[in-house]
């Protein structure tokens, strides 16, 4: 292999082609990772036409017709969804980029370990659902008087 490490070991050095590493996908260097939307649409609609064309044959029953029409309809629906899916700025996701200015994400691991923040108000049954024994974290909890009598 041409991708030998400088140290002479048998480890393959990674190459990145169009954002895909050859360690993840060895065929990334060949360029087989970029099917365009147009290619998918053309191949799909040709497949739909072939499936519809198979209806004109010498079959006598209608089972074949039902299968051919059903598969053609499923492929056509998939192609229409693929064609009209939102692009770029039309896609809306809830991520850290959508947070208000100045938002600081809580340290959820620390809060769970110390039973602070939202974890401070959990009941015994809620702690058990998180696989936390309420007796083992009794020293960390500060419960109101009315909640102590309920649990």
C-alpha positions in Angstrom: 0.0 0.0 0.0 1.2 3.5 -0.8 -0.1 4.9 2.5 2.8 3.8 4.7 3.5 5.7 7.9 6.8 7.6 8.2 7.9 5.4 11.1 7.7 2.4 8.8 4.9 0.6 10.7 2.1 -1.2 8.9 -0.5 1.4 10.0 -2.4 3.1 7.2 -2.2 6.9 7.2 -5.6 8.4 6.7 -6.5 10.5 3.7 -9.5 12.8 3.6 -11.5 13.2 0.4 -14.5 15.5 0.4 -14.7 15.3 4.1 -14.7 11.4 4.2 -11.6 9.6 5.7 -10.2 6.6 3.9 -10.1 4.9 7.4 -13.9 5.1 7.6 -14.6 4.4 4.0 -11.7 3.0 1.9 -13.5 3.9 -1.3 -13.6 7.6 -0.5 -10.6 8.2 -2.7 -12.4 6.8 -5.7 -15.2 9.4 -5.5 -18.1 7.0 -5.0 -19.5 9.0 -2.1 -21.2 11.8 -4.0 -24.4 10.8 -5.6 -26.1 13.9 -6.7 -29.8 14.5 -6.1 -30.3 14.6 -9.9 -28.8 11.1 -10.3 -31.0 9.7 -7.7 -34.1 11.3 -9.3 -33.3 10.1 -12.8 -32.5 6.5 -11.6 -35.6 6.4 -9.5 -38.0 7.6 -12.2 -36.5 5.3 -14.7 -37.2 2.4 -12.2 -40.8 3.6 -11.8 -41.2 3.6 -15.6 -39.8 0.1 -15.8 -42.1 -1.2 -13.1 -45.1 0.3 -14.8 -43.9 -1.1 -18.2 -43.8 -4.6 -16.8 -47.6 -4.4 -16.5 -47.9 -4.9 -20.3 -47.0 -8.5 -20.5 -48.5 -12.0 -20.7 -49.4 -12.4 -17.0 -53.0 -13.3 -16.4 -53.5 -12.7 -12.7 -53.7 -9.4 -10.9 -51.2 -10.2 -8.1 -48.3 -9.1 -10.3 -50.2 -6.0 -11.2 -50.8 -5.1 -7.6 -47.2 -5.7 -6.7 -45.8 -3.7 -9.6 -48.1 -0.7 -9.0 -47.5 -0.8 -5.2 -43.7 -0.8 -5.6 -43.9 1.9 -8.3 -46.1 4.1 -6.0 -43.7 3.6 -3.0 -40.7 4.5 -5.1 -42.5 7.5 -6.6 -43.6 8.8 -3.1 -40.0 8.4 -1.9 -38.7 10.3 -4.9 -41.2 13.1 -4.3 -40.2 13.3 -0.6 -36.5 13.3 -1.6 -37.2 16.0 -4.2 -39.1 18.4 -2.0 -37.1 18.0 1.3 -36.0 21.3 2.9 -32.6 22.5 2.0 -30.0 24.4 4.0 -31.6 27.4 5.9 -35.1 25.8 5.6 -34.1 23.1 8.1 -34.8 24.1 11.7 -33.2 22.2 14.5 -33.0 22.8 18.2 -29.3 22.9 18.9 -26.8 25.1 20.8 -26.9 27.5 17.9 -30.5 28.3 18.6 -30.0 29.3 22.2 -30.5 32.9 23.3 -27.4 35.1 23.7 -25.7 34.5 27.0 -27.3 31.1 27.6 -25.1 28.8 29.6 -25.9 25.1 29.4 -26.0 23.4 32.9 -23.4 20.8 33.7 -25.9 17.9 33.8 -23.4 15.3 35.0 -22.2 17.4 37.9 -25.8 18.3 38.9 -26.8 14.6 38.9 -23.7 13.6 40.8 -24.3 16.2 43.5 -28.1 16.2 43.4 -28.2 20.0 42.7 -30.2 22.0 40.2 -33.2 20.1 38.9 -32.0 16.9 40.5 -32.3 18.4 44.0 -36.1 18.2 43.8 -36.4 14.5 42.7 -38.5 12.1 44.8 -37.2 8.7 45.9 -39.0 6.9 43.1 -37.6 9.3 40.5 -34.1 8.8 41.9 -34.6 5.0 41.7 -35.7 5.4 38.1 -32.2 6.9 37.5 -30.6 3.9 39.3 -29.7 6.1 42.3 -30.4 4.6 45.7 -32.0 7.4 47.8 -30.3 6.0 51.0 -26.9 6.4 49.5 -27.4 10.0 48.6 -29.4 11.0 51.7 -26.5 13.3 52.8 -26.7 15.3 49.6 -30.4 15.9 49.7 -32.2 18.8 51.3 -35.9 18.0 51.3 -38.7 20.2 52.5 -40.6 18.9 55.5 -43.7 18.0 53.6 -41.8 15.9 51.1 -40.0 13.9 53.7 -43.3 12.6 55.1 -44.5 11.6 51.6 -41.5 9.5 50.7 
